[in-house]
Amino acid sequence: MLGFFERLVTKSRLASEKKTMTWRQLVIDICDGNEPPEDEVIEALQRLGKTIEDLRESVALLAKRREWSEIARKGAEARLKLNSIESEKAPHLAEFQAAEAKFNLAINEINERSSQLRLVAGQGDQARIELSKSATDPAIQQVIDRCGPRVSELNQRLERIGEELRKREGDLERLESRHGKTDEFGQKRDNSSPIAIVNSELANFRQQKKDISAEMAELQAEQSQASAMRLIPESIA
């Protein structure tokens, strides 16, 4: 009797497996586009105790699982490639780090030399100040005493002349805009016309500016020479 029941259990299990495989194959066929005849589908649904909605849901689920499977496959491939690509960074990173270290070394050396030169330059500036302050040659001082006030005076005169020039140039522009550069007969205006007077004044101020600038240049050259002489150690009384 035990053998009978064992055989019964085995057959029941096999029948259940066959039933499951048949349902799975039906879903796979439809999902693959291999649609079986409608009558066979209805017969299988009745035999398996399934509904059309069950079949629709299973087909949709299989399609979605296949989609996920493909995404997972591509993801696994990408992960392998990513690991390979990440490993390619190592030599480039090492090369960059070596170049960075070389760059930092060079910059540090340059900064160190710059600091040393800046120190020497600063000491030189201070030494020039001390040389200039301590020079006692009276001839040098006479040049500085003579040129300094005169240069200041000429600078003030240049400023006043500059103002007069700007004023006259504005006057000339207004006159020429109002009357033109020639009279009604096409002849140039005579020396008594307002435009001629302004032009004469402009020429006078421009000549003054030129003369003063020339004198200032000579004085400044003397000042520069005197300043250079003060830096000579032997410039003492």
Secondary structure as UniProt FT lines:
FT   HELIX           2..31
FT   TURN            32..33
FT   HELIX           38..48
FT   HELIX           52..134
FT   HELIX           138..179
FT   TURN            184..185
FT   TURN            191..192
FT   HELIX           194..230
FT   TURN            233..234
//
